[in-house]
Structures are given as C-alpha cells and as structure tokens.
Amino acid sequence: MTQPLARIVDQLKREPSRTGSIVITVFGDAIVPRGGSVWLGTLLKFFEALDIDGSVVRTAMSRLAADGWLEREKVGRNSFYRLAASGRRTFEAATRHIYDPQPSDWSGRFELLLIAKAADRDASREALRNAGFGSPLPGVWVAPSGVPVPEEAASAIRLEVSAEDESGRRLLSESWPLERTADAYLKFMKMFEPLRARLDRRAALSELEAFTARILLIHHYRRVVLRDPLLPLALLPKNWPGKAARGLCREVYRAVLPASEQWLDHHGLNESGALPAAAADLARRFRD
C-alpha cells in the first residue's frame, strides 16, 4: 500500500473501533449509487485491506441490522445487505450535505424548531444533526432558512428568526461548536494532504488502493462536515478552514473515483451477479 495511504490506515487502527461507521460510509458512498445491495464477501475483501478481521465485520453488520440501519437477505449460504428504509432517508440528507455545492446566498434568517416531547427529541436528534441543524438548548434546533427539515422532525413548531443582531449571533455561537469543527477540518487536511500531493505528482494507485482512499476520505470528511451547519461566510470566524478542506476532499475524490469504480466492477457482487453501473449523479459529486 502506498505510503500516504498506509499512514491513514495506521492512524485508523489507533482509534476506537469504527468498523460500523466505515460500513455505513461504504454503503452511502459506493453501494447506493450502484443499486444499493452488496454481497458480504465484497465487504470482507475491502476490510481485509484495512487489516480488520472478518469476524469484526460480521459483528458490525449484525449490529447495524439489529439497529435498523441494514437489511439482510440470504441466498443459499451467501448474505447480501442493503440500507433499510430509515437508513436511506438519513443518507439522502447526508448525501446533499456532503457532495452538493454549498449554498452561496443567504436570506439573513434562520429556521427555529421547537420540539416539546422528550421522545420526539430522541427520535429526531440524529436526523436533525445530519441535516445541518444545531441545538443551543434541549428541544431547540436552528439552521439557515431553506435547509430541509427531516421527516423525523415534521411535528416540530417552526419559526423564523433573524441572526443579524447580537442576540442572533449569540444563538449561533451556542448552537454549533465552531472552534471544535474548525480544528477537525485542520486535522482532516493534515491527514490527507500527503495523499493529495502524491496524486498531484500523477502517482498511480491500484484499484483497491483507490477504493480504500475514497472510502477513508469520505469516512473522515463526513464526520466533520455533517457537524458543520455550512453557515454563510459572513457569520463564520476569520480563516474558516471548511472551504479549503472541501477543496482537498474534492480533488482527492475526483482523482481516485475512476479506479475505485473499476475495483467495484471487478469485485462488487449482489444477488444477481455483478453490480450495476453507477447512477448518473455519482459523476456530479463535488462538481462545485
């Protein structure tokens, strides 16, 4: 494995186990565009490159299925998995947040959601965070006007507020940990800058290396960007690193995408055989 990528994999091994999170990244980034279903053996082959034991992967898949993220289908002795309906809804919002161009205009107003019941708060929390909402107080969620409200929060009381005065700016500062997000972006860039430099020198990666780079890139990027409300520049601290981090992610992703798709062509299987060709929207990712 090429040295910059090997360092990223080594760093992954030093973290607490994130196998389940990586599985979700594989589905959202690579499997959903190609029909949504994949053979367990395809996943095991990929995780072998990360030196993650098959038993660990199987345990993670079972937990994700039990938690309602995945559905399993058995065909003979083979297991095939796809995202469950709730997982697909969550990923639709996450996909827009990760890959679509960031909004360039702003009305000066924010959406404020009020959720009274504790059970409703628990059910909607993750979906709201993934949609870009922040929370200054329990049951209170805020995002720039125009951000789609996920189905899980459809019963919330909705208000519009201005963020142009001091109280509005204070609301923003208490809704999102912007300093922590900025630090996370800087760490992401430090981790992947050597790989971008190697790719800039036209150094080729194998198909498996390209797929590994693609998945780990999105795995680390989405952990930051899904906690970033993508606020207008006028409301962000000076020298905000989000734009530079997105530029790095875009360059690496576009560079490794063709070879990573070839790996799926050769090794990706579902119940019917080879995975279908990728949907057209895959080619539009990061087309800012």
C-alpha positions, 0 to 999 in steps of 0.5 A, spaced: 500 500 500 502 506 498 505 510 503 500 516 504 495 511 504 498 506 509 499 512 514 491 513 514 490 506 515 495 506 521 492 512 524 485 508 523 487 502 527 489 507 533 482 509 534 476 506 537 473 501 533 469 504 527 468 498 523 460 500 523 461 507 521 466 505 515 460 500 513 455 505 513 460 510 509 461 504 504 454 503 503 452 511 502 458 512 498 459 506 493 453 501 494 447 506 493 449 509 487 450 502 484 443 499 486 444 499 493 445 491 495 452 488 496 454 481 497 458 480 504 464 477 501 465 484 497 465 487 504 470 482 507 475 483 501 475 491 502 476 490 510 481 485 509 485 491 506 484 495 512 487 489 516 480 488 520 478 481 521 472 478 518 469 476 524 469 484 526 465 485 520 460 480 521 459 483 528 458 490 525 453 488 520 449 484 525 449 490 529 447 495 524 441 490 522 439 489 529 439 497 529 435 498 523 440 501 519 441 494 514 437 489 511 439 482 510 437 477 505 440 470 504 441 466 498 443 459 499 449 460 504 451 467 501 448 474 505 447 480 501 445 487 505 442 493 503 440 500 507 433 499 510 428 504 509 430 509 515 437 508 513 436 511 506 432 517 508 438 519 513 443 518 507 439 522 502 440 528 507 447 526 508 448 525 501 446 533 499 450 535 505 456 532 503 457 532 495 452 538 493 455 545 492 454 549 498 449 554 498 452 561 496 446 566 498 443 567 504 436 570 506 439 573 513 434 568 517 434 562 520 429 556 521 427 555 529 424 548 531 421 547 537 420 540 539 416 539 546 416 531 547 422 528 550 421 522 545 420 526 539 427 529 541 430 522 541 427 520 535 429 526 531 436 528 534 440 524 529 436 526 523 436 533 525 444 533 526 445 530 519 441 535 516 445 541 518 441 543 524 444 545 531 441 545 538 443 551 543 438 548 548 434 541 549 428 541 544 431 547 540 434 546 533 436 552 528 439 552 521 439 557 515 432 558 512 431 553 506 435 547 509 430 541 509 427 539 515 427 531 516 421 527 516 423 525 523 422 532 525 415 534 521 411 535 528 416 540 530 413 548 531 417 552 526 419 559 526 423 564 523 428 568 526 433 573 524 441 572 526 443 579 524 443 582 531 447 580 537 442 576 540 442 572 533 449 571 533 449 569 540 444 563 538 449 561 533 455 561 537 451 556 542 448 552 537 454 549 533 461 548 536 465 552 531 472 552 534 471 544 535 469 543 527 474 548 525 480 544 528 477 537 525 477 540 518 485 542 520 486 535 522 482 532 516 487 536 511 493 534 515 491 527 514 490 527 507 494 532 504 500 527 503 495 523 499 493 529 495 500 531 493 502 524 491 496 524 486 498 531 484 505 528 482 500 523 477 502 517 482 498 511 480 494 507 485 491 500 484 484 499 484 483 497 491 488 502 493 483 507 490 477 504 493 480 504 500 482 512 499 475 514 497 472 510 502 477 513 508 476 520 505 469 520 505 469 516 512 473 522 515 470 528 511 463 526 513 464 526 520 466 533 520 462 536 515 455 533 517 457 537 524 458 543 520 451 547 519 455 550 512 453 557 515 454 563 510 461 566 510 459 572 513 457 569 520 463 564 520 470 566 524 476 569 520 480 563 516 474 558 516 478 552 514 471 548 511 472 551 504 479 549 503 478 542 506 472 541 501 477 543 496 482 537 498 476 532 499 474 534 492 480 533 488 482 527 492 475 524 490 475 526 483 482 523 482 481 516 485 473 515 483 475 512 476 479 506 479 475 505 485 469 504 480 473 499 476 475 495 483 467 495 484 466 492 477 471 487 478 469 485 485 462 488 487 457 482 487 449 482 489 444 477 488 444 477 481 451 477 479 455 483 478 453 490 480 450 495 476 453 501 473 453 507 477 447 512 477 448 518 473 449 523 479 455 519 482 459 523 476 456 530 479 459 529 486 463 535 488 462 538 481 462 545 485 
